[in-house]
C-alpha cells in the first residue's frame, strides 16, 4: 500500500513539470512575461522535491534545456552543433539549484531549508558570469520594475536573482506545510517583509530623487549601411576603394554630428562600428573631428573601427575616442570584452575618464556592459554619465538595452547608449528612460535628450559582489549543516523507535 501511494505521488508530480514548461518558455528569450520567472521555479521545485534526486535533476535539466533551445534560437550568435552544446550546458547549470535543494533542504530546519535554493541559484549565476558571455541569461534581467531594480544599486543583479528564487522555496514551504506551522509562518513573513521593503524603498528612491541640472546630448546615425562597407572591404580589389568608401561614411557622420552640435548639445556620439577608419587615415579623420569639436565647443565620443591593411601584423581596434571642445584628444578606450569569435585587439580593462564642466564622463562598448565588474569602475570613479556605443541584432535589441540600463542603476550613472541594429537609449541614473529610438521602426537619424548632469552615488560599486560571495559561502555552510543533521524523516523514525 505504501508503495502504491508513493508511486501515485511521483506520477502526480509530473503535472507540475508539465505546467512549468509553458512558463519556462515565457520566462526567457526575446520576449519575457515578467511574472513567469517567479512562478516557473515554484512548480519545478515542487516537481524536483517529489522525485528521486538524479531523475528530478535530469528532467528539470531537460525542461530548461528545451526551453532555452526554443527561446534563444535567434539570440545566440552561433548555430548548429555549437548552439545546441551551449544550451545544453546552460540547461544543466540552471538545473543545479534544484538538485542542491533536493539533496540538502530536507535535512535543514525552517528558514535554513528555504535558503538552499536561492543561494544555490545566485552561486550558479555568479560562477557563470566569469565565462565568456558574462551575465547573459541572468533571471534578474527579466524584471522591468524600476522600484525592484533599485536593489541592484546595493547588491547588483544578484539580489534580484535571490528574491525570485527565494519566492520558489518559500512558496513550496507554504505548499507543503501550510501557514499553521510556526517555522513556515515565520519564514514566509520574513520573505514577505523583505520583498515589501525592497519595493517600498525602491519606490521611495524613485520618488525622492530628481536631478537639479541636466546636460543636452545627442546620438547620430548616418545613412550609410556600415554592413555594406564591411562587405565592400572583403570584396574590393584595391585598398584605395576601401578608403574612399570609409571616407564617405566618415563625412556623413561628421556632418550629422555638426548638425547636432549646432542645435546646442554638449555631447555627440554614435553607435559601435558605425565609422570605419583605415589606419593610415586615422590622423586625417581625427583632425577633422578636432576642428568640428573646437568650432562648435562640443564633446565628441566617437565609436570607430580602426583597421589595418590585411597584410599587417596589427589588429583591428574597436574603440571610443573622446575629443574635447578645445579640439584636444581627451581619452580613448578599446573594447575590453570581445564577443567570442569577434576579431580585434582587446582593451586592458581600464575605462577612460573625461572631466568636463558638466560632470565626469566615461565609456565602454556594447558587450562590455554585460560584465558588471568592469563597469563598476564608473561607480567607484564617481562618473556622472556613461556612453555605451553598441551594435545589436533584432532578437537581442530590447534585452541588451535593458541590461545596459541595469548597469546605470547599479553605478548611479546616466546612460547614453547609441545602437545600430537595436535600441538607442538615454536613461537617468535610476533607470528612468529619457529617450529611446528603435532603429528597426524609425527613420529618425538624430536622438536628442537631456540627461541628469550629476550621478547618484550607490553602494554596489563599493561593496562589489559581496552579496554573491555571501550566497556562495552560505551555500557551503548550509551543505555542511545538512551533513551533520539527520533528515526530518530520520528524526521521526528515531522518535517512533524511542516510543516503542
C-alpha positions in Angstrom: 0.0 0.0 0.0 2.8 2.4 0.9 4.5 1.7 -2.4 1.2 2.4 -4.3 0.8 5.8 -2.7 4.5 6.6 -3.3 4.2 5.8 -7.0 0.9 7.7 -7.2 2.6 10.8 -5.7 5.5 10.5 -8.1 3.1 10.3 -11.0 1.1 13.3 -9.9 4.3 15.3 -9.6 4.7 15.3 -13.3 1.7 17.6 -13.5 3.9 20.4 -12.0 6.6 19.8 -14.6 4.0 19.9 -17.4 2.6 23.2 -16.1 6.1 24.6 -15.7 7.1 24.2 -19.3 5.0 27.0 -20.9 6.0 29.2 -18.0 9.7 28.5 -18.8 9.1 29.5 -22.4 7.6 32.8 -21.1 10.4 33.3 -18.6 13.3 33.5 -21.0 14.2 34.6 -24.5 13.4 37.7 -26.6 10.0 38.4 -25.1 9.5 37.7 -21.3 6.4 37.8 -19.2 7.8 39.3 -16.0 5.7 37.2 -13.7 6.7 33.9 -15.3 10.2 33.7 -13.8 8.6 34.0 -10.4 6.1 31.2 -10.9 8.0 28.6 -13.0 10.6 27.8 -10.3 7.8 27.2 -7.8 6.4 24.4 -9.9 9.8 23.0 -10.9 10.9 22.9 -7.3 7.7 21.1 -6.3 8.3 18.5 -9.0 12.0 18.0 -8.1 11.3 17.5 -4.4 8.9 14.7 -5.3 11.3 12.8 -7.5 14.5 10.8 -6.8 17.4 13.3 -6.9 19.0 12.0 -10.1 15.8 11.7 -12.1 14.5 15.0 -10.9 17.7 16.8 -11.9 17.8 15.1 -15.3 14.1 16.0 -16.1 14.4 19.6 -14.8 17.6 20.0 -16.9 15.8 18.6 -19.9 12.9 21.1 -19.4 15.3 24.1 -19.1 17.4 23.0 -22.0 14.4 22.5 -24.2 13.0 25.9 -23.3 16.4 27.6 -24.0 16.8 25.8 -27.3 13.5 27.3 -28.5 13.6 30.8 -26.9 17.3 31.6 -27.5 17.4 30.4 -31.2 17.9 33.9 -32.6 19.6 35.4 -29.6 22.8 33.4 -29.5 25.4 34.5 -32.2 26.2 31.0 -33.5 24.2 28.0 -34.6 24.4 24.3 -35.4 26.3 21.9 -33.0 27.9 24.8 -31.1 24.4 26.3 -30.4 23.0 23.1 -29.0 26.1 22.4 -27.0 25.8 25.9 -25.5 22.1 25.5 -24.5 22.7 22.0 -23.0 25.5 23.4 -20.8 23.2 26.3 -19.8 20.3 23.9 -19.1 22.5 21.7 -16.9 23.6 24.8 -14.9 20.1 26.1 -14.5 19.0 22.8 -13.0 21.8 22.6 -10.4 20.0 24.7 -7.7 17.1 22.2 -7.9 19.5 19.3 -7.3 21.0 21.2 -4.4 17.6 21.8 -2.8 16.6 18.2 -3.3 19.8 16.9 -1.7 20.1 19.2 1.3 17.0 21.2 2.1 15.2 18.3 3.7 18.0 17.9 6.2 17.6 21.5 7.4 15.0 23.3 9.5 12.6 26.1 8.5 14.5 29.2 7.3 17.7 27.4 6.5 15.9 24.9 4.3 14.3 27.7 2.4 17.6 29.4 1.7 19.3 26.4 -0.1 17.6 27.0 -3.4 18.1 30.8 -3.7 21.7 30.9 -2.6 22.5 28.0 -5.0 20.8 29.9 -7.8 22.9 33.0 -7.1 26.1 31.0 -6.8 25.5 29.3 -10.2 24.7 32.6 -11.9 27.7 34.3 -10.4 30.0 31.5 -11.3 28.7 31.5 -14.9 29.3 35.3 -15.1 33.1 34.6 -15.2 32.6 32.8 -18.5 32.8 34.3 -22.0 29.2 35.5 -22.0 29.2 37.4 -18.7 25.8 37.9 -17.1 23.8 36.9 -20.2 20.9 34.7 -19.1 20.6 36.1 -15.5 17.0 35.9 -14.4 17.4 39.5 -12.9 17.2 40.9 -16.4 13.7 39.6 -16.9 12.4 42.3 -14.5 11.4 45.8 -15.6 10.0 47.2 -12.4 12.2 50.2 -11.6 11.3 50.0 -7.9 12.5 46.4 -7.7 15.6 47.2 -9.8 16.8 49.8 -7.3 18.0 46.8 -5.3 20.8 46.4 -7.8 22.4 49.6 -6.5 23.2 47.7 -3.3 23.5 44.0 -4.3 24.0 44.1 -8.0 21.7 41.8 -10.0 22.3 39.0 -7.5 19.8 40.4 -5.1 17.1 40.2 -7.7 18.1 36.6 -8.5 17.9 35.7 -4.8 14.5 37.2 -4.3 13.0 35.5 -7.3 14.3 32.1 -6.3 13.6 32.5 -2.6 10.0 33.0 -3.6 10.0 29.5 -5.0 11.3 27.8 -1.9 9.1 29.8 0.4 6.1 29.1 -1.8 6.9 25.4 -1.6 7.3 25.6 2.2 3.8 27.0 2.4 2.5 24.5 -0.1 3.9 21.6 1.9 3.4 22.7 5.5 0.8 25.4 5.4 1.0 28.6 7.5 -0.1 26.9 10.6 3.4 25.6 11.2 5.3 28.3 13.1 8.6 27.9 11.2 6.9 28.2 7.9 4.8 31.2 9.0 8.0 32.9 10.3 9.9 32.2 7.1 7.1 33.4 4.9 6.7 36.6 7.0 10.4 37.3 6.6 10.3 36.8 2.9 7.2 39.0 2.5 8.7 41.7 4.7 11.9 41.8 2.7 10.1 41.9 -0.6 7.8 44.7 0.6 10.8 46.6 2.0 12.7 46.3 -1.3 9.7 47.6 -3.3 8.8 50.4 -0.8 12.4 51.7 -0.5 12.9 51.4 -4.3 9.8 53.4 -4.9 10.8 56.0 -2.3 14.2 56.3 -4.0 12.5 57.0 -7.3 10.1 59.5 -5.8 12.6 61.4 -3.8 15.5 61.6 -6.3 15.2 64.2 -9.1 18.0 65.9 -11.0 18.8 69.6 -10.4 20.6 70.1 -13.7 20.7 68.4 -17.0 23.1 68.2 -19.9 21.9 68.1 -23.6 23.3 65.2 -25.5 22.7 63.6 -28.9 23.3 60.4 -30.8 23.5 60.4 -34.6 23.0 57.6 -37.1 24.3 58.0 -40.7 22.6 57.0 -43.8 25.4 54.7 -44.9 25.0 51.0 -44.2 28.2 50.0 -42.3 27.5 46.3 -43.0 27.7 47.2 -46.7 31.0 48.8 -46.1 32.5 45.7 -44.5 31.2 43.6 -47.4 32.9 46.1 -49.8 36.1 45.8 -47.8 36.1 42.0 -48.3 35.3 42.2 -52.0 37.2 45.4 -53.0 40.1 45.0 -55.4 42.1 47.9 -54.0 42.8 49.5 -50.7 42.0 52.8 -52.2 38.5 51.8 -53.0 38.1 50.8 -49.4 39.5 54.1 -48.2 37.1 56.0 -50.5 34.1 54.2 -49.1 35.3 54.7 -45.5 35.7 58.5 -46.1 32.1 58.7 -47.3 30.9 57.2 -44.1 33.2 59.5 -42.0 31.9 62.6 -43.8 28.3 61.5 -43.3 28.7 61.1 -39.5 30.7 64.2 -39.0 28.1 66.2 -40.9 25.3 64.9 -38.7 27.4 65.5 -35.6 27.8 69.1 -36.7 24.1 69.5 -37.1 23.5 68.1 -33.6 26.2 70.5 -32.2 24.6 73.4 -33.9 21.3 72.5 -32.1 23.1 73.2 -28.8 24.0 69.8 -27.4 27.2 69.4 -25.2 28.0 65.8 -26.3 27.6 63.9 -29.6 28.2 60.2 -30.0 27.2 57.3 -32.4 26.9 53.6 -32.5 29.6 50.9 -32.3 31.4 50.1 -35.5 29.5 52.9 -37.3 32.5 54.7 -38.6 35.3 52.7 -40.3 38.8 54.3 -40.4 41.7 52.8 -42.3 44.7 53.1 -40.0 46.6 55.3 -42.5 43.7 57.7 -42.5 43.3 58.0 -38.7 45.2 61.2 -38.3 43.3 63.0 -41.1 39.9 61.8 -39.7 40.8 62.9 -36.1 42.0 66.3 -37.4 38.5 66.9 -39.0 36.8 65.8 -35.8 39.0 68.1 -33.7 38.2 71.0 -35.9 34.4 70.3 -35.6 34.7 70.0 -31.8 36.7 73.2 -31.4 34.5 75.3 -33.8 31.2 74.2 -32.1 32.5 73.7 -28.5 31.1 70.2 -28.2 32.4 66.9 -26.9 32.6 64.0 -29.3 32.6 60.4 -28.1 33.4 58.7 -31.4 33.0 55.0 -31.8 35.3 54.0 -34.6 36.7 50.8 -36.1 40.3 51.5 -36.9 41.6 48.7 -39.2 45.0 47.9 -40.6 45.9 46.6 -44.0 45.2 42.9 -44.5 48.8 42.0 -44.5 49.7 44.0 -41.4 50.5 42.3 -38.1 48.4 44.7 -36.0 44.8 44.0 -35.2 41.6 45.9 -35.8 40.7 48.3 -32.9 37.1 48.8 -31.9 37.3 51.9 -29.7 35.8 55.2 -28.5 37.9 58.3 -29.0 37.0 61.4 -26.9 37.6 64.9 -28.3 37.0 68.0 -26.2 35.6 71.4 -27.1 39.1 72.8 -27.5 39.8 70.2 -30.1 42.1 68.2 -27.9 42.0 64.4 -27.9 40.9 63.8 -24.3 40.8 59.9 -23.9 40.5 56.7 -25.7 39.1 53.3 -24.7 39.3 50.0 -26.5 36.5 47.4 -26.2 37.6 45.1 -23.4 35.4 42.1 -23.8 35.2 40.8 -27.4 32.3 38.6 -28.3 33.6 35.1 -28.8 34.8 35.0 -32.4 35.0 38.7 -32.8 38.3 39.9 -34.4 40.3 42.7 -32.9 42.5 43.9 -30.1 41.1 43.7 -26.6 41.4 46.6 -24.2 43.2 46.5 -20.9 40.1 46.7 -18.8 40.6 50.3 -17.8 37.8 52.7 -18.6 38.6 56.2 -19.9 37.8 59.2 -17.8 36.8 62.6 -19.2 36.4 65.5 -16.8 34.1 68.3 -18.0 32.4 71.3 -16.6 29.1 69.3 -16.9 30.4 66.3 -14.9 32.8 63.3 -15.2 32.1 61.0 -18.2 33.3 57.6 -19.3 32.6 54.9 -21.9 32.6 51.2 -22.7 31.4 49.4 -25.8 28.4 47.1 -26.2 29.4 43.6 -24.8 31.5 45.3 -22.1 28.3 46.2 -20.3 27.4 42.6 -19.7 30.3 42.4 -17.2 29.4 44.3 -14.0 32.9 44.0 -12.6 34.3 46.1 -15.4 31.6 48.8 -15.3 31.9 49.2 -11.5 34.9 51.4 -12.3 32.4 54.0 -13.3 30.6 53.9 -10.0 33.8 53.9 -8.0 35.2 56.8 -10.0 32.0 58.9 -9.4 31.1 59.0 -13.1 28.1 61.1 -13.9 27.4 60.0 -17.5 28.3 56.8 -19.2 28.5 56.4 -23.0 28.0 52.9 -24.4 28.1 52.6 -28.2 26.5 49.3 -29.2 25.7 47.1 -32.2 22.9 44.5 -31.8 20.5 42.5 -33.8 16.8 42.4 -33.6 16.4 39.3 -31.3 18.5 40.9 -28.5 17.8 44.6 -29.1 15.3 45.1 -26.3 17.0 42.8 -23.7 20.5 44.2 -24.3 19.4 47.8 -23.9 17.7 46.8 -20.7 20.9 45.1 -19.4 22.8 48.4 -20.0 20.2 50.3 -18.1 20.7 47.9 -15.1 24.4 48.8 -15.2 23.4 52.5 -14.9 21.3 51.8 -11.9 24.0 49.7 -10.2 26.5 52.5 -10.6 24.3 55.6 -10.3 25.3 57.0 -13.7 23.3 58.5 -16.5 23.4 56.3 -19.6 23.7 57.3 -23.3 23.6 54.2 -25.4 23.7 54.7 -29.2 22.9 51.4 -31.0 22.9 50.3 -34.6 20.5 47.4 -35.4 19.0 47.9 -32.0 17.5 50.4 -29.5 19.3 53.6 -28.8 18.6 54.6 -25.2 19.1 57.6 -22.9 18.4 56.9 -19.3 18.9 58.6 -15.9 21.0 57.1 -13.0 17.8 55.5 -11.6 17.0 53.8 -14.9 14.3 56.2 -16.0 14.1 56.4 -19.8 14.7 59.9 -21.2 14.7 59.0 -24.8 14.5 55.8 -26.9 14.7 55.0 -30.6 14.1 51.7 -32.2 16.1 51.8 -35.4 14.1 49.0 -36.9 10.9 51.0 -37.0 12.1 54.7 -37.3 13.9 56.7 -39.9 15.0 59.3 -37.3 18.8 59.6 -37.5 19.3 62.0 -34.6 18.2 61.4 -31.0 18.4 64.3 -28.6 17.9 64.1 -24.8 18.6 65.9 -21.6 20.3 63.7 -19.0 21.0 64.5 -15.4 24.3 66.3 -15.0 25.1 64.6 -11.7 25.2 60.9 -10.9 23.6 59.3 -7.9 26.1 57.6 -5.5 25.3 53.9 -4.9 26.6 51.2 -2.6 27.2 48.5 -5.1 30.5 49.9 -6.6 31.9 49.9 -3.1 30.7 46.5 -1.9 31.1 44.8 -5.2 29.8 41.3 -5.4 29.9 40.8 -1.6 26.2 39.6 -1.8 27.1 36.9 -4.4 30.1 35.8 -2.4 28.0 35.7 0.7 25.5 33.4 -1.1 28.3 31.1 -2.1 29.7 30.9 1.4 26.1 30.5 2.7 25.6 27.5 0.4 28.7 25.8 1.8 27.5 26.4 5.4 24.1 25.0 4.5 25.6 21.9 2.9 27.8 21.4 5.9 24.8 21.8 8.3 22.8 19.3 6.2 25.6 16.7 6.5 25.7 16.9 10.3 21.9 17.0 10.7 19.7 13.9 10.1 16.8 14.2 7.7 13.4 15.1 9.2 12.3 11.6 8.4 15.2 10.2 10.4 14.1 12.3 13.4 10.6 10.9 13.1 11.9 7.3 12.8 14.0 7.8 15.9 11.1 9.2 17.9 8.9 6.3 16.9 11.6 3.8 18.0 12.0 5.6 21.3 8.3 5.5 21.9 8.2 1.8 21.2 
